[in-house]
Amino acid sequence: MSINDTNDARGCPTMGGPVAAKGAAADPSAFVRTEDDGLEHLDLLVRGARCAGCISKIEKGINAITGVQTCQFNLSTGKLFVNWSPGSADPGVIARTVADLGYQVSPYDPGEAEIERDKHGRFLLLCMAVSGFAAMNIMLFSVSVWAGFSGEMQDNTRTLFHWLSALIAMPAAAFAGQPFFRSAFASLHKGKANMDVPISLAVLLALGVSLYETIIGGSETYFDAAVMLLFFLLIGRWLDHRLRGQTRLAAQELLSLQSATANRQQSDGTVRAVQARDIVPGDTIILWPGDRTPVDGQILEGTSDVDMALVSGESAPELVQKGKTIRAGMVNLTDKLVMMASASTEDSLLAELTRLVEAGETARGRFVKLADRAAQAYVPIVHTLALLSFIGWLIAGAGAHHAILTAAAVLIITCPCALGLAAPAVQIVAVGRLFKRGVLVKSGDALERLAEIDTVLLDKTGTLTLGKPHLVNAKGISADVLELAAKLARSSRHPLSRAIADLAGPGAIATKTKETPGYGVEGKIDGVSVRLGRAEWAGAKACTKDGADNTSGLWLVVKGRDPVHFIFEDTLRVDAAKMVAGLVSRGLGVEMLSGDREKPARAAAFEAGIDKVSFGMTPQEKISRVETLVRDGKKVLMIGDGLNDAPSLAAANVSMSLASAADASQAAADMVLQGETLSPVLAAIDISRAARRRILQNFGFAAVYNVIAVPLAVFGFVTPMIAAIAMSSSSIVVTLNALRPFLHKEKS
């Protein structure tokens, strides 16, 4: 399913394989989608990328295309994400650009991507087995030659053993070296150079020198070193493949929640099993107990318990019935449900969460950018260094074969794999760990910024509190009065009105209703005018007793009756106080910013354990407070959930919003908290700090490795085989350090 050499009428590369099988258009345009942000998006599967240098080369090439706004390549999944304003870029040009860089490209399909990765892993194992078996057999001849240097072995016998070694080494190297040779050739064919070019050159140099020595009857050959070089390089490449697989767990777990098939009800009433990807908005889906929801939709028939942990983070099931919205990935538990699809699989919540996780994995922090710049400089520097080493040894009087092998060792040992993996490996693992804790990371550099914070600003309503007011004086309100209020409340979307409507349950609605934003709702019930809202607007001010708090809650005023006061209270989240105490224990300053009145704001702050409170704040005042702290040199984390918090979130050094937040707040935030608790905030801070330490450790190790290894190779103390072991080991150490469970015990 790679891009072929043929072009369509516009000169765009065509795509074969499953694309053609589906009858889709013969270019990537068929896979472009338009999302809520108004941009066109394209996901491609790229094969052949191996290192940070490949990431930089691909992203640089795509970003150079006119119209492209964002380009991110995830090395672990092979997924290339590109977006642009409608009509400003050609998806065919994007695909051709990737192909021209020396990589295979096709439409991204998670299932196919996983199959490709498994196939590549098996091929690496086979190559490793071939090289290992060949190396062991060649070593039998090499040991005999080494042991025969005392004079017991005749020249003819030694030459015979060299030829036997060559007969084993040449075909074995040709097969086992394919992962490097193919990648290098594809890159050179496009006029580029990647990290596999010097590796392939080093292997070919070792084999070429050995073959030359064999032909002229020389005493020293390096067939064993060349094949063992491939063996150790393949061990490193396979382990890197396996370790990278571990970093894909977060996205894989989300994808595993995507139902592959669904029961779609046809127009004639029959039910047919179809692929989930074939569902379109408007389709009727049957969910039997145990079925997982394939796409987002709305319940048409039935009542059942549904596992909504994906969205709410709570393990307790929720009862759903007609009219209830249900999301992709949720599980029907007890009874049959009939739902109408409102989105395709690509537009459902589950796909959006997966993209969010992948975006967090692929975003570039300053550490990653630093490693990328180092990887870009690798090819010219290493080839120059190898050439200088070769010339230097020739001038020093060493033989040509010694100079060539020294140059080969330099080419191998200077590979920047460890440096390229130092930051991305840690970042991907950290994003996966945070996903398990209920934190979705939208920006990779947010982890770096979060590790540096010293001040936390918290919104009150909807952040410290649940944002779901409940009626405090419900026992003092009769059922008929509650129903009167509910008849007005059912026509309003105000949170306090919704609380009354939810408490009263389904029922009738008042006639001629009219809502005045910020004041209340009025209408007629049995021909009588009724108002529900603020005291002065509803007409309750003159009827209240002196000293009564008539500025909060809602008042119900019915002509001929005494006004009734509905008093509400917003509940603090169960772990709010514990979270605040955790922030303080980590040496962070904590402050609450609220647009609420002084009394409820101070009450919530006292209960949460926050000493510094600002109340009655407008959105602009919140922004000003954030900007003041930033100007004073503070590193600010802002946590909020309301629409009015979005500007403040954008102004802070790093920001978080809750999954229940307004869309604008989530768009402005760097991280999104799932569920109803705040404890993931502490986990995010701990993991980001640990990730920063681990990145610095990896950079330190990579630097020490190069400072020691490169001079040893240049001065001839390292053979190509030892260089291969050292290079592979450095990459493995860095990746294992990223995957190693964090040593410190996260505070709770």
C-alpha positions in Angstrom: 0.0 0.0 0.0 2.9 2.3 -0.6 3.0 5.1 -3.2 3.8 3.8 -6.6 6.0 5.4 -9.2 3.0 6.2 -11.4 1.2 9.5 -11.2 -2.3 10.6 -11.9 -3.3 13.3 -14.4 -2.3 16.1 -12.1 1.1 14.6 -11.4 0.1 13.4 -7.9 1.3 10.0 -6.8 -1.3 7.3 -6.7 -1.9 5.0 -3.8 -2.5 1.3 -4.3 -3.5 -1.5 -2.0 -6.6 -1.1 0.2 -7.3 2.3 -1.2 -8.0 1.0 -4.6 -9.8 -2.0 -3.2 -12.3 0.3 -1.5 -13.0 2.0 -4.8 -11.8 5.4 -3.4 -10.2 8.0 -5.5 -6.6 7.3 -6.5 -5.1 10.0 -4.3 -5.0 11.0 -0.6 -7.9 13.5 -1.1 -10.3 10.7 -0.3 -8.9 10.5 3.2 -9.0 14.2 4.1 -11.5 15.2 6.8 -12.7 18.5 8.0 -13.0 19.0 11.8 -14.6 21.5 14.2 -11.6 23.8 13.9 -12.5 24.4 10.3 -9.2 22.9 9.1 -8.7 20.0 6.7 -6.8 17.1 8.3 -4.9 14.2 6.8 -3.4 11.2 8.6 -0.7 9.2 6.7 1.2 6.0 7.6 5.0 6.5 7.0 7.3 3.5 6.8 11.1 3.6 6.9 11.6 6.3 9.5 14.1 5.3 12.2 15.3 8.2 14.3 14.9 11.8 15.4 16.7 12.9 12.2 13.9 11.2 10.2 11.3 13.1 12.2 13.0 16.4 11.6 13.4 15.7 7.9 9.8 14.7 7.4 8.3 17.6 9.4 10.6 20.1 7.8 9.7 18.9 4.3 6.0 19.1 5.0 6.0 22.4 6.8 7.7 23.9 3.7 4.6 23.2 1.6 2.5 26.3 1.1 -0.7 26.3 3.2 0.3 23.6 5.8 -0.4 24.9 9.3 0.6 21.9 11.5 2.7 18.8 10.8 3.5 16.2 13.5 5.1 12.8 13.0 4.9 10.1 15.7 7.9 7.8 15.3 6.3 5.2 17.6 3.1 4.8 15.6 4.4 5.8 12.2 1.5 8.3 12.0 2.0 11.6 10.2 -0.7 14.3 11.0 -1.0 17.3 8.7 -3.7 20.1 8.6 -4.3 23.1 6.5 -6.9 25.7 5.7 -9.5 24.4 3.2 -8.2 24.6 -0.3 -4.7 26.0 0.7 -2.8 22.7 0.3 -2.9 19.6 -2.0 -2.9 16.3 -0.1 -1.3 14.7 -3.2 1.6 17.0 -2.9 2.0 16.2 0.8 2.1 12.5 0.1 4.5 12.9 -2.8 6.8 15.1 -0.6 7.1 12.3 2.0 7.8 9.8 -0.8 10.5 12.1 -2.3 12.2 12.1 1.1 12.8 8.4 0.7 9.9 6.9 2.7 6.9 4.8 1.9 3.6 6.4 2.6 -0.1 5.3 2.6 -3.4 6.4 4.3 -3.2 5.8 8.0 -5.1 2.9 9.3 -4.5 1.8 13.0 -5.0 -1.8 12.3 -2.7 -1.8 9.2 -0.1 0.2 11.1 -0.1 -2.4 13.9 0.2 -5.2 11.3 3.1 -3.4 9.6 4.9 -3.0 13.0 4.4 -6.7 13.8 5.7 -7.7 10.4 8.7 -5.4 10.8 9.5 -6.9 14.2 9.4 -10.4 12.8 11.6 -9.5 10.0 14.2 -7.9 12.3 14.1 -11.1 14.4 14.8 -13.2 11.3 17.6 -11.0 10.2 19.1 -11.1 13.7 18.9 -14.9 13.7 20.6 -15.2 10.3 23.4 -12.9 11.3 23.8 -14.6 14.7 24.0 -18.1 13.2 26.4 -16.9 10.5 28.6 -15.1 13.0 28.9 -18.3 15.1 30.0 -20.4 12.1 32.4 -17.8 10.9 33.9 -17.6 14.4 34.8 -21.3 14.1 37.1 -20.5 11.2 38.3 -17.2 12.7 39.4 -18.9 16.0 41.2 -21.6 14.0 43.1 -18.9 12.0 43.9 -16.9 15.2 45.1 -20.1 16.9 47.2 -21.0 13.8 49.3 -17.8 13.8 52.0 -19.6 15.7 53.1 -21.2 12.4 51.2 -24.5 12.5 48.7 -23.4 9.9 49.8 -23.2 6.3 49.0 -20.1 4.2 46.8 -22.2 1.8 44.8 -23.5 4.8 44.3 -20.0 6.2 43.2 -18.7 2.8 40.8 -21.6 2.5 39.3 -20.7 5.8 39.0 -17.0 4.7 37.1 -18.1 1.6 34.8 -20.3 3.6 34.1 -17.4 5.9 33.4 -15.2 2.9 31.0 -17.8 1.5 29.0 -17.6 4.8 29.4 -13.9 5.5 28.5 -12.4 2.1 25.1 -13.9 1.6 24.3 -13.6 5.3 25.2 -9.9 5.4 23.3 -9.3 2.2 20.1 -10.7 3.9 20.6 -9.6 7.5 21.7 -6.1 6.4 18.4 -5.4 4.5 16.9 -3.2 7.2 19.9 -0.9 6.9 20.7 -1.3 3.1 17.1 -0.7 1.9 16.6 2.3 4.1 20.0 3.8 3.0 19.4 3.1 -0.7 15.9 4.6 -0.6 17.3 7.7 1.1 20.2 8.1 -1.3 17.9 7.5 -4.3 16.0 10.6 -3.3 19.3 12.6 -2.9 19.1 12.5 0.9 21.1 10.8 3.7 19.8 9.2 6.9 21.5 7.4 9.8 21.5 4.1 7.9 23.8 5.4 5.2 27.0 5.5 7.4 26.0 2.2 9.0 25.6 0.5 5.6 28.8 2.1 4.4 30.7 0.8 7.5 29.4 -2.8 6.9 30.3 -2.7 3.2 33.7 -1.3 4.0 34.5 -4.1 6.4 33.3 -6.7 4.0 35.1 -5.1 1.1 38.5 -4.9 2.9 38.0 -8.6 4.0 37.3 -9.8 0.5 40.3 -7.9 -0.9 42.5 -9.4 1.8 41.2 -12.9 0.9 41.8 -12.4 -2.8 45.4 -11.3 -2.4 46.1 -14.0 0.3 46.4 -11.5 3.2 46.5 -12.7 6.7 43.8 -10.5 8.3 40.1 -10.5 7.4 37.1 -9.1 9.3 34.2 -11.2 8.0 33.4 -12.2 11.6 33.4 -8.5 12.7 31.2 -7.4 9.8 28.5 -10.1 10.5 28.7 -9.6 14.3 28.4 -5.9 13.6 25.1 -6.5 11.9 24.1 -8.9 14.7 24.6 -6.4 17.4 23.1 -3.5 15.4 20.0 -5.7 14.8 19.8 -6.5 18.5 19.7 -2.8 19.2 17.2 -2.1 16.4 14.9 -5.0 17.5 15.0 -3.9 21.2 14.4 -0.4 20.2 11.4 -1.6 18.1 10.1 -3.5 21.1 10.7 -0.7 23.6 8.9 1.8 21.3 6.0 -0.6 21.3 5.7 -0.1 25.0 5.4 3.7 24.5 2.3 3.2 22.3 0.2 1.7 25.1 -1.9 4.8 25.8 -3.1 5.2 22.2 -3.4 1.4 21.8 -5.6 1.1 24.9 -7.9 3.8 23.5 -8.0 2.1 20.1 -8.8 -1.2 21.8 -12.0 0.5 23.1 -13.1 1.1 19.5 -15.6 -1.6 18.5 -14.7 -3.1 15.2 -18.2 -4.1 14.2 -21.7 -2.9 14.9 -25.3 -4.1 14.4 -27.0 -1.7 12.0 -30.7 -1.7 11.5 -31.6 -1.6 7.8 -34.4 0.4 6.3 -36.5 -2.8 6.0 -36.1 -3.5 9.7 -33.5 -6.2 9.4 -30.3 -6.1 11.5 -26.9 -6.5 9.8 -23.4 -6.7 11.2 -21.2 -4.0 9.5 -17.7 -2.6 10.0 -17.8 0.3 12.5 -15.9 2.5 10.0 -18.9 2.1 7.6 -21.3 3.8 10.0 -22.5 7.3 9.0 -24.5 9.8 11.0 -28.2 8.9 11.0 -27.7 5.1 11.0 -29.7 3.2 13.6 -27.6 0.9 15.8 -28.7 -1.9 18.0 -26.7 -2.4 21.2 -27.2 -5.7 23.1 -25.9 -6.2 26.6 -22.1 -6.5 26.5 -21.8 -4.5 23.2 -19.4 -1.5 23.1 -20.8 1.6 21.4 -19.1 2.0 18.0 -19.7 5.7 17.5 -21.2 8.7 19.3 -25.0 8.9 19.2 -28.3 9.3 21.0 -30.6 6.7 22.6 -33.8 6.2 20.6 -35.3 3.3 22.6 -34.6 1.3 25.7 -33.3 1.8 29.3 -30.1 0.3 30.4 -27.1 0.6 32.7 -24.0 1.8 30.8 -20.4 1.8 31.8 -19.3 5.4 31.1 -15.9 5.3 32.8 -14.3 6.4 29.5 -15.9 9.9 29.9 -16.7 10.3 33.6 -13.8 8.3 35.1 -16.2 6.7 37.5 -16.5 3.0 37.7 -20.2 3.0 38.8 -22.5 2.5 35.8 -25.1 5.1 34.8 -28.7 4.6 33.8 -29.5 5.9 30.3 -32.8 6.2 28.5 -34.4 7.8 25.5 -32.8 11.1 24.5 -29.5 10.5 26.4 -26.2 11.0 24.6 -23.9 8.0 24.5 -20.2 8.1 23.4 -18.0 5.7 21.4 -16.3 3.1 23.7 -19.0 3.0 26.4 -20.4 -0.5 27.2 -24.1 -1.4 27.4 -24.5 -3.6 30.5 -28.1 -4.7 31.2 -30.7 -4.3 28.4 -31.1 -3.7 24.7 -30.7 -0.2 23.5 -31.4 1.4 20.1 -29.3 4.4 19.2 -29.0 6.8 16.3 -25.4 7.5 15.2 -24.5 11.2 15.3 -20.9 10.8 14.1 -18.6 8.5 12.2 -15.8 6.6 13.9 -13.3 9.3 12.9 -15.4 12.1 14.4 -16.4 10.3 17.6 -15.1 11.1 21.1 -12.9 8.0 21.2 -11.1 9.1 18.0 -10.7 12.6 19.3 -9.2 11.3 22.6 -6.8 9.1 20.6 -5.7 12.1 18.5 -5.3 14.1 21.7 -2.9 11.5 23.2 -1.0 11.2 20.0 -0.7 15.0 19.8 0.8 15.0 23.3 3.3 12.3 22.3 4.4 14.1 19.1 4.5 17.7 20.3 8.0 19.3 20.4 9.4 20.6 23.7 12.7 22.5 23.8 14.6 19.4 24.8 13.2 17.5 21.8 14.1 20.4 19.5 17.6 20.5 20.9 18.0 16.8 20.1 16.5 17.3 16.6 19.0 20.0 15.8 21.9 17.7 16.9 20.5 14.9 14.8 20.3 17.2 11.7 24.0 17.9 12.1 24.9 14.3 12.4 25.4 13.2 8.7 27.8 16.0 7.6 29.8 15.9 10.8 30.1 12.1 11.0 31.1 11.7 7.4 33.7 14.5 7.7 35.1 13.0 10.9 35.3 9.5 9.3 37.1 10.9 6.3 39.6 12.9 8.4 40.2 9.7 10.5 40.9 7.7 7.3 43.3 10.4 5.9 45.0 10.8 9.2 45.7 7.1 9.6 47.1 6.9 6.1 49.4 9.9 6.8 50.5 8.2 10.0 51.7 5.2 8.0 48.9 2.7 8.9 47.7 0.4 6.2 44.7 1.1 4.0 42.6 -1.6 5.6 43.3 -0.3 9.1 42.4 3.2 8.0 39.2 2.0 6.4 38.2 0.0 9.5 38.9 3.0 11.8 36.7 5.1 9.5 34.0 2.4 9.7 34.1 2.4 13.5 33.8 6.2 13.6 30.7 6.0 11.2 29.0 3.5 13.5 29.9 4.8 17.0 28.9 8.4 16.3 25.3 7.5 15.4 23.1 10.0 17.3 20.4 7.4 18.3 20.9 7.9 22.1 20.7 11.7 21.8 17.7 11.5 19.5 15.8 9.2 21.9 16.8 11.1 25.1 13.8 13.4 25.2 11.1 11.8 23.0 11.2 8.4 24.7 10.7 10.0 28.1 8.0 12.3 26.8 6.0 9.5 25.2 6.2 7.3 28.4 5.2 10.3 30.6 2.2 11.0 28.3 1.2 7.3 28.6 1.5 7.3 32.4 -0.6 10.5 32.6 -3.3 9.0 30.4 -3.6 6.1 32.9 -4.0 8.7 35.7 -6.8 10.5 33.8 -4.8 13.4 32.3 -4.8 14.0 28.5 -1.7 15.9 27.4 -2.3 18.1 24.3 1.2 19.6 24.1 4.5 17.8 24.7 6.3 20.9 25.9 3.6 21.3 28.5 5.3 18.6 30.5 8.5 20.7 30.6 6.6 23.8 31.6 4.6 22.0 34.3 7.8 20.7 35.8 8.9 24.3 36.4 5.8 25.8 38.0 5.9 27.5 41.4 2.3 29.0 41.6 -1.1 27.4 41.1 -4.2 29.4 40.4 -7.6 27.7 40.8 -11.0 28.7 39.6 -13.8 27.9 42.1 -17.1 27.0 40.4 -16.7 23.8 38.3 -13.0 23.4 39.3 -12.7 23.3 43.1 -16.5 22.7 43.2 -18.5 20.3 41.1 -20.4 23.2 39.4 -23.6 21.3 40.0 -25.7 23.3 42.6 -28.1 21.4 44.8 -31.1 22.7 46.7 -30.2 23.2 50.3 -33.7 23.9 51.7 -35.6 21.2 49.7 -37.3 19.9 52.9 -38.8 23.3 53.5 -40.4 23.5 50.1 -43.7 21.6 49.5 -44.2 19.4 46.5 -46.8 21.7 44.8 -44.5 24.7 45.2 -41.6 22.7 43.7 -43.7 21.7 40.8 -44.7 25.4 40.1 -41.1 26.4 40.1 -40.2 23.4 37.9 -42.8 24.4 35.2 -40.8 27.6 34.7 -37.4 26.0 35.3 -37.9 23.3 32.6 -37.8 26.1 29.9 -34.5 27.5 31.1 -30.9 26.4 30.7 -29.6 28.2 33.7 -27.7 25.9 36.1 -30.0 26.8 39.1 -33.1 26.3 37.0 -31.8 22.9 35.8 -31.2 21.9 39.4 -34.9 22.6 40.2 -36.1 20.8 37.0 -33.9 17.8 37.7 -35.1 17.6 41.3 -38.8 17.8 40.3 -38.4 15.4 37.3 -40.2 15.4 33.9 -43.4 17.3 33.7 -45.4 20.2 32.2 -44.0 23.5 31.1 -45.5 26.9 31.8 -47.0 28.8 28.8 -45.7 32.1 27.3 -42.3 31.6 29.0 -39.7 34.3 28.5 -36.2 34.2 29.9 -34.3 37.4 30.8 -30.5 36.5 30.8 -29.0 37.3 34.2 -32.4 37.8 35.9 -34.8 34.9 35.6 -37.6 33.3 33.7 -41.3 34.2 33.6 -44.5 32.7 32.2 -48.1 31.8 32.9 -49.4 28.9 34.9 -53.2 28.4 34.9 -53.5 32.0 33.6 -51.5 33.4 36.5 -48.2 35.2 35.9 -45.3 33.6 37.7 -41.6 34.6 38.0 -38.5 32.6 39.0 -35.2 34.4 39.4 -33.4 37.2 41.3 -35.2 38.7 44.2 -35.4 42.3 42.9 -36.4 41.2 39.4 -39.0 38.6 40.6 -40.5 41.2 43.0 -39.5 39.5 46.3 -37.4 42.3 47.8 -40.2 44.1 49.5 -41.6 40.8 50.9 -38.4 39.6 52.6 -37.7 40.0 56.3 -34.9 42.4 57.4 -31.6 40.8 57.3 -32.6 38.0 55.0 -30.1 37.0 52.3 -32.2 37.7 49.2 -29.2 38.1 46.9 -28.5 34.4 46.4 -30.4 31.5 44.9 -33.8 31.9 43.2 -37.1 33.4 44.2 -40.5 32.1 43.1 -43.1 34.8 43.0 -46.8 33.9 42.3 -49.5 36.5 42.5 -51.4 36.1 45.7 -48.8 33.9 47.4 -45.8 34.5 49.6 -42.5 34.5 47.8 -40.5 31.3 48.2 -36.7 31.3 48.4 -34.8 28.5 46.8 -31.3 28.3 48.4 -28.5 26.5 46.5 -25.1 25.4 47.4 -22.2 24.1 45.2 -20.4 21.1 46.6 -16.6 21.0 46.9 -15.0 18.1 45.0 -14.3 15.2 47.4 -10.5 15.5 47.0 -10.2 19.3 46.6 -8.7 19.8 50.1 -6.3 16.9 49.7 -5.2 18.2 46.3 -4.5 21.7 47.7 -2.6 20.2 50.7 -0.5 18.2 48.2 0.3 21.4 46.2 1.4 23.2 49.3 3.6 20.2 50.4 5.3 20.4 47.0 6.4 24.0 47.7 3.8 25.6 45.4 1.9 28.8 46.1 -1.9 28.3 45.8 -4.5 31.0 45.1 -8.2 30.9 44.2 -9.6 33.2 41.6 -13.4 33.4 41.5 -16.1 35.5 39.9 -18.5 34.5 42.7 -19.5 36.7 45.6 -17.3 37.1 48.7 -19.2 34.8 51.1 -19.4 31.6 49.0 -15.9 32.2 47.6 -14.3 32.5 51.0 -16.3 29.5 52.3 -15.1 27.3 49.5 -11.5 28.5 49.9 -11.6 27.8 53.7 -13.0 24.3 53.1 -10.3 23.6 50.5 -7.5 25.0 52.7 -6.6 28.0 50.5 -5.5 31.2 52.3 -5.3 33.6 49.4 -8.6 34.3 47.7 -9.7 36.8 45.0 -13.5 37.1 44.5 -16.0 38.9 42.2 -13.4 38.9 39.4 -14.3 39.5 35.8 -12.5 37.5 33.1 -10.3 40.5 32.4 -9.3 40.8 36.0 -8.4 37.1 36.0 -6.1 37.6 33.0 -4.6 40.6 34.7 -3.8 38.6 37.8 -2.2 35.9 35.7 -0.1 38.3 33.7 1.0 40.2 36.8 2.3 36.9 38.3 4.1 36.0 35.1 5.7 39.4 34.8 6.9 39.0 38.4 8.8 35.9 37.3 6.3 33.3 38.6 5.8 30.1 36.7 2.0 29.9 36.8 -0.3 26.8 36.4 -3.9 27.9 35.8 -6.7 25.3 36.4 -10.2 26.3 35.3 -13.3 25.1 33.5 -15.6 28.0 32.6 -15.9 29.8 29.3 -14.6 32.9 31.1 -11.5 31.0 32.1 -10.2 30.4 28.6 -8.3 33.7 28.3 -6.7 33.1 31.7 -5.7 29.6 30.7 -4.1 30.9 27.6 -2.2 33.6 29.5 -0.6 31.2 32.1 2.7 29.3 31.6 0.8 26.0 31.6 -2.9 25.3 32.0 -5.4 22.5 32.8 -9.1 22.2 32.3 -11.6 19.5 33.2 -13.3 17.2 30.8 -16.6 18.8 31.7 -15.2 22.3 30.8 -16.6 24.5 28.1 -15.1 23.7 24.7 -13.2 27.1 24.6 -11.5 26.3 27.9 -10.4 22.8 26.8 -9.1 24.3 23.5 -7.0 26.9 25.5 -5.7 24.3 28.0 -2.5 22.3 27.6 -3.9 19.3 29.6 -7.4 18.0 30.2 -8.4 16.2 33.4 -10.8 13.3 33.0 -13.3 12.3 35.8 -14.6 14.2 38.8 -11.5 14.3 40.9 -8.5 16.7 41.2 -5.9 14.3 42.4 -4.5 13.8 38.8 -3.2 17.3 39.1 -0.6 16.1 41.7 0.2 13.0 39.5 0.8 15.3 36.5 3.2 17.5 38.5 5.1 14.6 39.9 5.4 12.8 36.6 6.4 16.0 34.8 9.2 16.6 37.3 10.4 13.1 37.1 10.3 13.2 33.3 12.4 16.3 33.3 15.0 14.7 35.6 15.0 11.6 33.3 15.5 13.7 30.2 18.5 15.5 31.8 19.9 12.1 32.8 19.6 10.8 29.2 21.2 14.0 27.8 24.0 13.6 30.3 24.6 9.9 29.4 24.5 10.7 25.6 27.0 13.5 26.1 29.4 11.4 28.2 29.0 8.5 25.7 30.1 10.7 22.7 32.9 12.4 24.6 34.4 9.0 25.4 33.5 6.9 22.4 34.3 9.2 19.5 38.0 9.9 20.5 38.5 6.1 21.1 37.2 5.4 17.6 39.1 8.1 15.9 42.4 7.0 17.5 41.8 3.4 16.5 41.0 1.8 19.8 37.6 0.6 18.7 36.8 -2.0 16.1 33.6 -1.8 14.0 32.2 -4.7 16.1 32.9 -2.9 19.4 31.5 0.3 17.9 28.2 -1.5 17.0 27.9 -2.9 20.6 28.6 0.6 22.1 26.1 2.4 19.8 23.3 -0.2 20.3 23.9 -0.2 24.0 23.7 3.6 24.3 20.3 3.6 22.6 19.0 0.8 24.7 20.2 2.4 27.9 18.5 5.7 27.1 15.2 4.0 26.2 15.3 1.7 29.2 15.9 4.7 31.4 12.8 6.3 30.0 10.7 3.2 30.5 12.2 2.4 34.0 9.5 2.9 36.6 9.9 6.2 38.4 12.1 5.6 41.4 10.5 8.2 43.7 7.1 7.4 45.2 4.6 9.8 44.0 3.0 11.9 46.7 -0.7 11.6 47.2 
